Amino acid sequence: MDFEEIVSNRRAVNFFNPDKPIDPSLVKKMVEMASKTPSSFNLQPWNLIVLTEKEDKLRLQKCAMNQEKVSAAPVTMIVLADNEGFFEGHKTVEQVFQENIKAGTMTEKQRDWFQTARSRLYGKNEKTIQAFSCKNAGFFAMALMFAAKSLGIDSHPMDGFDHGKVMAKFNIPDNFYIPLLIAFGYFDETKSLPAPKWRKGYDDIVVRF
Ligand SMILES: Cc1cc2nc3c(=O)[nH]c(=O)nc-3n(C[C@H](O)[C@H](O)[C@H](O)COP(=O)(O)O)c2cc1C
């Protein structure tokens, strides 16, 4: 499948084949493919909780407006956006800094500059913090769905869930925000897929003020 086919054929699939699990090696591969997603300063403020056990998925379904696909899909993921992913002392931030030094793109003397740049851009208020984590995690989530499609795996993104309940039921630390859940699996061929949905065209998308 070339990229245009992947983009055109990806659909939010409501019904997953309950008898067709996803090979764990493919789950790993799609996550690794999505890890190539760009992020601000390469900070990668995303994590995933990967649920494959029926019991866990049912627990999530109860927090997600009882949407059946949450537990019918063989793999359902909770996408996490790390609101602290630009903080000084954060493990990934430190690794990014050290990797930049190793690659020769930064020097140890630039530590203060790097920290000031991050906190000026993202640390102003709650809105800038949330924007930082969610825009990057959103790109990652989209890449995951395209990577899945390229491997023949269907998906369904969802924000129909109770954020507080999912945080509590899965013991998610407060530094995270959940931008969306994604169900992954194979479309149940006994069901019919609705026709592709309307999209805004070029002239609707491009604006000037
Ligand atoms: C962030 C996000 C949240 C969504 N939440 C839900 C949801 O909770 N339940 C649902 O049935 N569909 C949900 N959808 C699926 C959209 O309705 C669907 O992607 C859209 O109608 C376009 O259809 P298509 O993906 O098949 O082209 C969500 C999609 C996105 C991107």
Ligand as a Chemical Component Dictionary entry (heavy atoms), coordinates in Angstrom:
data_LIG
# 
_chem_comp.id                   LIG 
_chem_comp.type                 NON-POLYMER 
_chem_comp.pdbx_formal_charge   0 
_chem_comp.three_letter_code    LIG 
# 
loop_
_chem_comp_atom.comp_id 
_chem_comp_atom.atom_id 
_chem_comp_atom.alt_atom_id 
_chem_comp_atom.type_symbol 
_chem_comp_atom.charge 
_chem_comp_atom.model_Cartn_x 
_chem_comp_atom.model_Cartn_y 
_chem_comp_atom.model_Cartn_z 
_chem_comp_atom.pdbx_ordinal 
LIG C1  C1  C 0 -9.987  12.556 18.496 1  
LIG C2  C2  C 0 -11.090 11.696 17.947 2  
LIG C3  C3  C 0 -12.080 11.250 18.801 3  
LIG C4  C4  C 0 -13.105 10.416 18.333 4  
LIG N1  N1  N 0 -13.994 9.897  19.237 5  
LIG C5  C5  C 0 -14.884 8.970  18.827 6  
LIG C6  C6  C 0 -15.694 8.277  19.766 7  
LIG O1  O1  O 0 -15.573 8.449  20.991 8  
LIG N2  N2  N 0 -16.589 7.382  19.301 9  
LIG C7  C7  C 0 -16.730 7.128  17.966 10 
LIG O2  O2  O 0 -17.570 6.292  17.605 11 
LIG N3  N3  N 0 -15.941 7.741  17.051 12 
LIG C8  C8  C 0 -15.017 8.635  17.449 13 
LIG N4  N4  N 0 -14.161 9.206  16.529 14 
LIG C9  C9  C 0 -14.210 8.767  15.134 15 
LIG C10 C10 C 0 -14.724 9.847  14.175 16 
LIG O3  O3  O 0 -16.115 9.984  14.314 17 
LIG C11 C11 C 0 -14.326 9.472  12.744 18 
LIG O4  O4  O 0 -12.921 9.414  12.671 19 
LIG C12 C12 C 0 -14.856 10.511 11.740 20 
LIG O5  O5  O 0 -16.254 10.488 11.714 21 
LIG C13 C13 C 0 -14.338 10.277 10.342 22 
LIG O6  O6  O 0 -14.576 8.942  9.935  23 
LIG P1  P1  P 0 -13.393 8.069  9.329  24 
LIG O7  O7  O 0 -12.293 8.044  10.352 25 
LIG O8  O8  O 0 -13.979 6.690  9.095  26 
LIG O9  O9  O 0 -12.963 8.707  8.059  27 
LIG C14 C14 C 0 -13.153 10.055 16.967 28 
LIG C15 C15 C 0 -12.141 10.536 16.107 29 
LIG C16 C16 C 0 -11.122 11.321 16.589 30 
LIG C17 C17 C 0 -10.020 11.759 15.656 31 
# 
loop_
_chem_comp_bond.comp_id 
_chem_comp_bond.atom_id_1 
_chem_comp_bond.atom_id_2 
_chem_comp_bond.value_order 
_chem_comp_bond.pdbx_ordinal 
LIG C1  C2  SING 1  
LIG C2  C3  SING 2  
LIG C2  C16 DOUB 3  
LIG C3  C4  DOUB 4  
LIG C4  N1  SING 5  
LIG C4  C14 SING 6  
LIG N1  C5  DOUB 7  
LIG C5  C6  SING 8  
LIG C5  C8  SING 9  
LIG C6  O1  DOUB 10 
LIG C6  N2  SING 11 
LIG N2  C7  SING 12 
LIG C7  O2  DOUB 13 
LIG C7  N3  SING 14 
LIG N3  C8  DOUB 15 
LIG C8  N4  SING 16 
LIG N4  C9  SING 17 
LIG N4  C14 SING 18 
LIG C9  C10 SING 19 
LIG C10 O3  SING 20 
LIG C10 C11 SING 21 
LIG C11 O4  SING 22 
LIG C11 C12 SING 23 
LIG C12 O5  SING 24 
LIG C12 C13 SING 25 
LIG C13 O6  SING 26 
LIG O6  P1  SING 27 
LIG P1  O7  DOUB 28 
LIG P1  O8  SING 29 
LIG P1  O9  SING 30 
LIG C14 C15 DOUB 31 
LIG C15 C16 SING 32 
LIG C16 C17 SING 33 
# 
